[in-house]
Amino acid sequence: MVNINEYQLVKDCLKQKPKAQRQLYELYAQNMLGVCYRYTKSTNDAEDILQDGFVKVFSRLKQYKHEGELGAWIRRIMVNTAINFLKRNRKYQDEMFFTEQTLHPVTDDDPAVILQTKQLADLIRQLPQGYQVVFNLFAIEGYSHVEIGQVLGISDSTSRSQYARARALLIRWINETSAKQKNENYAGK
Amino acid sequence: MPENKFEKQVQRKMEEFGLNPSSRVWDEVEERINKKRRKRKIAFWLLLFLLISLSSITTGILILKDKKKSNEQSYLKNKKQELSDFPVMKPAETTKPVDGNQNTKSTPEKIIGKSQIKSNNHNSIALTQSTIVNRKGDEKDNKKTETAKEEDKSVISEWQVSDNVKQIVDSTFVVNNSQPDKSDTLDEKEKINSETSISSEIKNEVEQKPVLQEKKDSANTSNQATGKQPVSSLHTKKWKFGLTIEGGIAEVAKGIGFVSSYPASVYQAPSSGGGSSTISLSPVYASGAFTAGVFVQRSLSKKLLLDMGLSYSFLSTKRKVGNKIDSTISNPNTSQGSITNFYLGANADNAYTNHYHFLNISGGIEWRIFKKNFVFWKNEFSYCRLLSSDELYFDSGYLIYYRDFSQLNKNHFFLSTGLSIPAGNRFDLEAFLKYDLTPTSANKNIPPAHFTYYGIGIKYFLSGKK
């Protein structure tokens, strides 16, 4: 992390100092784009969410009480902005209905995730939209199924089943990708 | 929560994950936050400008009025001084000796100092009209033999009649020893009016003037007969103050115009059993409102009144919501970072009343529409600060209603129009329509909607109107 006095930075941002605002953006933009990227299917959409999210951050910064980490607070804003974006956007709505037509085998295997972060993020993005959101919220953001149910307007049992299917699908893809990588490495050698 | 190895691995890897955003992201963020700042600045300067303009106009009016009054007083004082310095009048000094008929004819008016003093001994009305006319008409020709002494005596006697008249040295005194006929009196009055150069205010300074008194009496009598208030009572250029109470209906409308409900929107909601369901955003229905406060009023002219006031307004609207959930969910979009005690958007069968509390500063003009009837057309502009509200905000993401004061615009500008009718010496009855120029919500994603507030009111003048 950049050695910056976070408290002072927030204070300067509240005084509408452009330099401080730019500094805050640069400090968190990369990481937050990673968050937005996982919820969308295109980088443009992720950047739109990032933009909306940062506008909210600057307009509501006075509500930040320095009680938790600033990064976590900004991250929560990004996640909520992403969910709102998905619900508003027609492109994503069709896939947000959590259809249970496609069933995927559930597995309890815990494969070693040897993929690069970008590869893993891309695999998460390939999940159906409903699975993708539930997986992101549960596995990465740490929401409970009850909370996910409230956020998405579904029951917690639906959230559980969606997550189980998302997890199974992702593990299968990770294994396939890992095997492919290993083969390529062997072939390379 | 992630419990096993897989989730932990994914979480760790994703926490490290980041991407470089393109430069357009920051450019647009910067533009949007600056736009918000600019809007706030514009609102601040606009308010400041309005307040300064209003206070400048008021101060200007007061200063002009005071200046006019002091000018009149100093003028009056000077004239008094001139009179006191004036040499004691002697018959020989006041009039030229009458050499003969020719002289009398050629110089019927005797000049004394700056003023032409013409005495008329036939009535004191002419005196109080600030001019005493002495005409040597036909009768004068017949009385050519009258001595100058007699003439002078009449001048002096009239000069002594009223000290008040002395104040009006610009006036012309015409001596007429004979009784004029009615036509002569009318002519004299016309002449008086044309010759009189002092303002009506100075006239008023001169007390006990039968003619004016007579006029006033007749005006009062006619007003009493018609049941109307005298104009002078409404045209008192003093600050009047009192209490005001208004009551009516408040509603929220999209754009300009009367609509009884806020346009409803339909939202897609994911359903637990697959497929989709829709949630309709509840319309906003009209509800009660009232205002109570104090005001000051001042007459600018016979037709215009200036109004200023400070008041408290309570406005309310209603909407239908679903069941109340006594639970907390995290939502960084809210001021608290979480939502507690929210209402579901679905199954909206319960009525909920939104309350709004405003503090208002207003300024306006009342214009008398008709010449004969005291009906005023009132136009007002007011700045209203939203003190508090429990309005429900609809979150299209969560499909719930919750209270969030931060979502509302705090500064509002209302335009008001209406009619005001005086009722007795202490009351004014009013009917009004107010429109909020500012959208209720500060949230850009919500279509702008504005308050409309209409009703009736009553003004009570503590100081009386007279």
Interface residues (C-beta under 8 A of the other chain):
Chain A: Q16 P18 Q21 R22 Y25 A29 Q30 N31 L33 G34 Y37 R38 T43 A46 E47 L50 Q51 F54 V55 K56 F58 S59 R60 Q63 W73 R76 I77 N80 T81 I83 N84 K87 R88 Q93 M96 F97 F98 T99 E100 D110 P111 A112 V113 L115 T117 K118 L120 A121 I124 G130 F138 A139 I140 G142 S144 E147 Q150 V151 L152 G153 I154 S155 S157 T158 R167 I171
Chain B: M1 P2 N4 K5 F6 E7 Q9 V10 Q11 K13 M14 E15 E16 F17 G18 L19 N20 P21 S22 R24 V25 W26 E28 V29 E30 R32 I33 K36 R37 Q268 A269 P270 S271 S272 G274 G275 S276 S327 I329 S330 N331 P332 N333 S335 Q336 G337 S396 G397 Y398 L399 S406
